[in-house]
Amino acid sequence: MSSEMTPLQKSVLERYQSLAESLRELKETLSDLNNTHENSKPEEILQEMREIEVKISLVSTLMKGAVYSLVLQRWADKNPQV
């Protein structure tokens, strides 16, 4: 059996490495949140999370609108007779 990895195997390992790093960062972030808010009431934390959720939702909506506008503009540029 060959000890050389195929490009697909290398790609899969790189993705697993990236996933592992993301999970490590998530763990650190959650630990920081737990340490920062250990004396806070759950209601206060939930309220902060709701505010973040609203902001993320707004950014998502704006992003979708921008992408939709870009797609329509490119379609119009390719099909000027319509």
C-alpha positions, 0 to 999 in steps of 0.5 A: 500500500502506498504511503502517498496521499491522494489530493482528495485525502489531503483535502479531507484531512485539511477540512478536518483540521479546519473543523477541529480548529473551529471547534477549539475556538468555539470551546474557548469562546463558550468558556469565556462566556461562561466565565464572564457571565457566571454571576449573571441571571439567565434572563440577562444572558438570554436578552443579550443573545436575542439582541445578537440574533436580531442583528444577525438576522438583519445582516442576513437579510441585507446580504440576501438582498445584495446577492439577489440584486447582484444576480438580477443585475448580471442577468439583465446585463446578459439579457438586454432585450428582455 
